């Protein structure tokens, strides 16, 4: 897609026109506007209204405080990501009458700045180029330069520079310093702390109130262990939140710096209870993995909570780019080792993703004979197993000189797409195991596998520079070459090879987990060079569905009274 270089749109000039009529158009249709519409066409608007009127006043008060706290989280995210983008956003918000400015604002908000996430961070406004360190590293610092610098530091200083919750800044002495998030963003963290504690005071659920207070404290100390444990242990709550710095996808320098995000959620108690059976199988799934024993982990005794929710608002990284349908958190290896994880499934986003994107894409690309197996239940099961299997397999380096080191730190930015690909295929491998054990109905196998294929076409369209897009390319290319997926050149249709699919998944699962357990980024790079290419078949698939949106654009609203 071509870049949009908005001709002296002159945001400040436009913003300073105080008497513009609400119906007045300040810019004329142009080539730039057509290109802007091209970008916007990648997103399918999807209404997600939430009616809070059924809740009592106390519950509404809790929700309002959580929503307000989430807005401060949003500000911190923008400060982490693009101060220039934040200024652009604020300027555009002052332009009330111009539909062109409104559309540009939508695109800026969706991408956290002027760099299009679905097009490998292509600049769509102005002339700044995307920097993979965002605002978390000094502009222009490379991974190699960063490594060379921290080698001159003490081990304690190195740990601080690699800590997920520090901003790397110039120290004014031709060097760098690591500043804790709690210090850098204190102005915005302080009101969040107040709001979370006030919400805790109103809650009649002891476990949720305890978590909110510990989360508030953690934001001021950058030590999230106790809060994460309390979050996993929450029980019987009406509401839940994913809140704070978690994901490291955006750190293209070292892959370790976490971005802030917030999801405010309504819990579906019955649907959550229905998933409890999977907890007891985690260790057996680990033991069943197709890797040598030295690469396996101990999962027994760890907590794995499953929760189905509807989110009423997303802010920070949760609202940017790829719209997650589920997550497995926290990411802290220490929490994984000592406590476990919590897997959140957003029911409303499942519905949106399947209906608006996966189904129409699959109708064009999957062989007609297999479309009967495509289903939202199959998609849910694939995602469920994906999230479960983030918690099994190597989380630390298992062999070699880096043994014991967190796998993400050892591998760097390549870890995120590697882990996403691993969760995809190990999830399917473990699903086959659960079907053999009678935990999951084996009659649904074809639904699960075909729905997985449909989801790959959705993910790969995020681009091969995005973690989920790169993971999808690995699965498509590897399984096409090694058995599991078929492609018909004549019809340009794809299908699951049901006779060989499970064996192909087993082989790919083994390769991916051994790469994680080795912690060798050079091996990962070589693997990616081979399997993440845009092949002629993939190019043809892109062309076949280019008029279909790539992802949903949630249009959220809350009715309070």
N, C-alpha and C positions, 0 to 999 in steps of 0.2 A: 504494500500500500504506500502511496506517495505521502510525503510529509506535508503538513499544513504549515506554511509560514505566514501567519496572519499579518497581513500588511499593516503596519502601524495601526493596529486596531485601536491603539491609543486608549488603553483602559482608563487611565487617569483622566484623560480628556473627556471621555464619555461619562465616566462616573461623576464628573464635575458639572454636568448639565442638569441643574436642579429642577427645571420646569418641564421636563419631558413628559408628554401626555402618556398615560398608561397604554394607549393603543398605538403609540408612535413607534415606528421602526427606524432605528438610528443607523443601521447598515443596510446596504442593498444586496440582493442575491448576487452571488459571485462564484467563481471557481473555487475559492476558499471554502465557501459555504457548502458546496457540493462535496468537497473532500471531507469536511466535518461530518456531513450526513453519512458518508461511507463508514467512518469510524463508529458513529452511533448505531449504525445498522448491525453491528456485531453483537449488540445487546438487545434482548427481548424483554421489554417492560412486563412486570408481573406484579399485580396488586397483592399486597400483604397487609391487610387491615387487621388491627387488633382492637377488640371491644373490651374495655376495662370496666364498663358500667356494671357488670355482674358481680364485681368484687366489692367487699365492704370498704369503708373509709380507711381503716388501718392498712389493709392490703394495698389499696391504691396509693397510700402515702409511702409505703415501702417501695413500691414500683417506681414512683416518681423520683424518689431519692436515688435509686439505682440508675435510672435513666439520666438524671443530672450528673451523677458520677461518671457515667459512660461518656458524656460529652467532654469532660475534662481529659479523659483518656484519649479521646479523639485529638485534642489539641496537642498532647504530648507526642502522639504518633506523627503528626505533621511536622513537629519540630525535629523529630528523629529522621524524617524522610526528605523533606524539601521545604526549606524556609521560603525559597523563591515560589514554589507551588502554593504555599500558604498565602503569600501576598497576592498571588494571582487569583486564588479563590476568593479572598476577601474583597478584592477590587471588583470582580465579576458580580458578587452578591449585591453590590451597590447599583448595578445597572438593572433597572426594573422593567424597562420598556422594550428591550431588544431581544427578539427570539434567538438571534445568532449568539449573543452573549449567554443566554439561558442554556443553549445546547452546549456551548463550550464549557460552561460551569458544570454541567452534568458529567462531561468527559473528564474534567479536572478532578472532580470529587471521586469518580469511580477509580481513578488511577493514582490518587495521592500526589498529583502534580502533572506536569505536561509531558509525561513519558508513557506511551501506550503499552500496558502490560501484555496485551494479546498480540502485540506485534514486535516482540523482542525489544521493548523499551524504546521504540522509535519516538522521536520528538514530534509532537503535533502542535506545539505552540512555541514561537520564538526560535532561538538559535543555540540554546544551551544543549549540550550532549549529556546523556545519562551517565552518571557515575555510580558504580556498583557499591561504593561505600556510603552513599547517601550523606546524611549529616552525622554519621556515627564515626567517621574517620575524616581527617583533613583531606580536602579535595586533592585528587591526584595520587594519593598514596596507593601503591600496589601491594599485593600480597607478599611479593618477594622483598620489597623494601621494608615492609612491616616486620617480616621474619628476621631480616638482617638487623633491624634496630633492637628488637626485643632480645636478640642473642647477646647484646651488650649489657642486659639487665640482670639483676639477681633473680632467683627463682620466685621469691615473693612478689617482685615487681612483674615478672612474666605472668604469674597467675592473675594478677590484677588486670593486666592488659588483655588477657584472654577471657576474663570474667564476662559472662553474658550480659551483665548489667552495668557496664562502664562505657562511657563515651571517650573516644580517643581524640585528644585535642593538641594543638601546638602549645609548647610550654613557654614560648618566647625566648628560648635559649638554643634555637636550632635543633630542638628535640621535641618529644611528645610527652604527654601525661595522660593518665587514665582517671576520669572523673565519674564517680558513682551516679547512677540515675537519680537516686534520692536527693542528691545535691544539685545536679544539673536541672532537674524538673521540679524542684521543691515548691515553686510558686503554684503549680497545678496539682501537685500531690497533696498538699495541705488541705484544700477543700474536699478532695476525694476522701481523705481520712475521716473528716468530719461527717460526711454524708454516709459512709459505710457504717460508722459507729452509731449514727442516728437510726439507720435502718435496722441495725442489730437490736437496738433498744426497743423497737416496735415489734420485732418478730416474736411469735410465740413458739417457734421451733428452736429448741436449744442448740442442736447441731449446726443449723444454719447461722444462728446468731454468733456462735463461737467462731465459725469460719469467717464471717464478715469482720469480726474484731481482729482476728489473726491476719487477715488479708490487709486490713488497714495498717497494722503494725509493720507487716512485711514491706509495704510500699515505702516506709521510712527507713528501713534497714538494708534493703536489697537482699534479704535472706528469706526465701520463700518456703523453706522446707516444712515448717510447722503449719503454715497456711495451706500448703498443697496437701498435706496429710489430712487436715481437717476438712478440706474440700472433698476429698475422696470418701471420707467418712460421713458426710451429710446424709440424713435419712428422712424420708417421708416429708419432703419439702414441697410447698406449692410452687416455689420459685427457685431458680438457680442462676448462677452467673459464671461465665468464663471471663476472667478479669485480670489484666496485668500484662507484663512482658512474657511472651511465650515463644512464638515461632521465630526461627532464624533464617527463613527462606530468602529474605531480602538482603542479607549480608553477603555480598559477592566478593568480599576481600578475604575473610577467614571463615565465614559460615557459622559464627558463634554468637553474634550480637542479637539479642531478642528485641522484637518490636512490641509495643503496647497494643492491646485490642480489648474490646468488651462486647459481650453478648448478654443481653438480658432475656431470660427465658421463663416460660411457663411449663411446668413438668407434667407429662402424661404418666400418671402413676401406674395404670394398668399395663400400658405398652412397655414400660420400664421393667415391671415385674416379670413379664413374659420372657425377658432375655436372661433371667437369672441362671438358667441351666448351664449357660456357657462358662460360667465361672469355674466350675469344678473340672473342666477339661483343659485348662491352660497348661498344666504340667504335662499331661499326656500328649497334647499337641506339640509341646516343646520336644519331648522325647521322641516323637514320631518324625521330626524334621529330617530331611535327607542330607545331613551333613555329619562329618566326624564328631564324636562325642566331645572333643576338646573345644568345639565351636558352640556347644550348647550352654544354656544358662539354667539356673535354678529359679523356677517360677513358683513352686509349691509354697503355700503360706502367704503369698502376696495377694493383695486385694485387687480385684478387677470389677469395678462398678460400671453398670450400664444404665444409661438414662436417656429416655426419649422425650424431647421437648419441642415446643414451638418458640422460636425467638421473636421478640417484639421489636427489637432494635439491635443493630450492629454498628460499632464504631471502631476507629483505629484500623489496624490491619485487617480485621474481620470484615470490613466494608469495602476493601480495596481489591481490585483485580479478581482473581479466582474466588468464587463464592462457595465456601465449603458446605458440604451436606453432613459432615460428621468430623469428629476430631478425637484424638487419643492424647490426653494430657495428664499431668505435666510432662515436659520433656527432660527434666532433670534426671540424669542417670542415677543419682543417689536416691531420689524418691522411688524410681523404678526398682532399684535393688532392695530397698528396705521396706517399701510399702506397696507399690503397684501403680496402677493408673485408673483413670476414669474416662469412659468412652461416651461421648455425647453425640446423639443423632437428632438432627433438626428435621422434624417431620414435614414442616411446611416447605423447606428447601428441597427435600426429596421430591415432593409433588411438583414443585416448580421446575426443577431440573429435568425430570423425566418427561413431563408433558410438553414443555416448551422447547427442549433441546434434543434429548436423547432419542425420543420416539420419531420426530420428523427426520433426523439425520439417519437413523437406522433404516427407516423405510426406503431410503435411496441406496444405501450401501450394503445392506445385508441381503443375502440370497433369499429370494421369495419363499423358498421352501422352509426356511428357518424363522421367518418373521412371527410365526405362531407361538414361538417360545419367548419372544420379547415381552417382558412384563415389569411393572413397577415393583412387584414383590421380589422378582429376580434381581433387580437393581439394588433393592434394599439389602438382600442377603449378601451380595457381593461387597457392598460398602461395609456392612456389619463385620464380615470376615476380614476385610482390609484393616479396619480399626483394631480389631482384636489382635491381629498379627503384627501390628506395630509393637506389641508388648512381648513378643517372643522372638527368638533368634539373637544373634550377637548385638549387644548394646555397647560393649567395650571391645577393644582389640584383644584377641584371644591367643595370638602367637607372635613371635618375633620381638624386635627391640622395643616396640611400642605397647607391649602387652600390658593390659590394665588401663590404658588410656581410653577416654571416651571416644567412640568411633567417629562421631561428628567432628571432634577436634582433630583427630588423626587424619581424616580424609579431607576436611575443609568444605568449601562450597558444593563440591560434587556429592556430598553426603545426602543432601535433601532429595535430589532426584533418584539416587540409588535406593534410599529408604522407601520412597514412594513406590518404586517398581517392586521392591521386595515385599512390601505390604500387599500389593495387588496380587502377586502370583503365589506367595506363601499363604495368603488368605484362601485362594482357590485350592491349593494343595491340601490345606487343613480342612477345607470344606468337604473335599472328597473323603478324607479320613472320618469326619463326623457323620457323613452319610453311611459309610461302612459300619460305624458304631451304632447306627440307629438313632442318633441324636437329631439328625436332620433327615427329612423325607427324601430318599434317593430318587423318587419319581420327579423331583423338581430339578434334577441335574441339568437338563437341557435348557431350562429357563434361566438357571444361574449362569451358565457358560455363555449363552447367546446374549444375555443382558450385559455381561462383562464385555463382550465384543462391542456392543453398542456404546458402552461407556468409554472405551478406548478411543473411538472416533470423536467423542465429545472432548476428551482431555487433550488429545494430540493437537487439536485446533487452537489450544492456548499458545502454541508455538514451542519450538524445540529448545528455547532458552528458558522456559518455565519448567519448574520441577515436575509437575504432573504431566505436562506435555512431553517432556523428555522420557519420563517413565512409560508413557503410553507407546512411544516410538520403539522403545526397547522391547516391549511385549509383542507388538505387531511384527517387527522385523525378525526377532528371534524365533517366535513360534511359527512364522511363515517358512523360515529356513529349516527349522528342526522338528517340525510336526506339531500340529495342534490347531493351526489356522490354514485355510485354503483361500486362494484368490483365483477368480475366473477372468482372464484377460478380455474375453469377448463381451461379457455382461458388465464388467467392472464391479462385480459383486463379491463380497467376502462371506465366509462361512466358517463355522467351527468343524474341525475334523474330529468327530466324537470318538472315533476309534483310537486316536493318538493324542488327544488333548491332554489327558491327565499325565501321560509320560513326558510330554513337552513341558508342562508346568513343573513337574518334579525336577527336571534337568535345569531349567532356568532358576528355580528356587535355590537349588544348591549353589549355582554359580554366583548369585547375588549375595547370599549369606556368607559365603567364603570370602568374597571381596570385602564385606563389612568386617568380618572377623580378622582379616589380615591387616586392615587399616592402612593399606598401601595405595596412595592416591595415583601413582603412576600406573598401577594395574587397573584402577578404576577408569582413568583416562583412556587407556588402550581399549577397554571394554566399550566405553561410550563411543569412541571413534568408529568402532565396528558396527554398533547396533542402533545408534541414534540418528542415522542418516535419513534424509528425506528421499526415499526411493521413488522411482517413477510411479509405482502403485499408490504410494501415499500422496504424491502430487496429484494424481488423477482423482483420488478420493476428495482432496481439498477442492478441486475444481467442480466436482459433482455437487457439493453442498455449499458452495461459496455464498449463495443467496440466503442461507439459513443462519440465524444468529448463532454466535459462539457460546454465549453465556446469558444467564438471566440478569435483568436489572431490577432488583426489588424496589417497588414503590411502596414504602411503608407509611402507615398512619396509625395513630392511637386515639381512640375515642374515650375520653375520661368521664364525660357526663352527658 
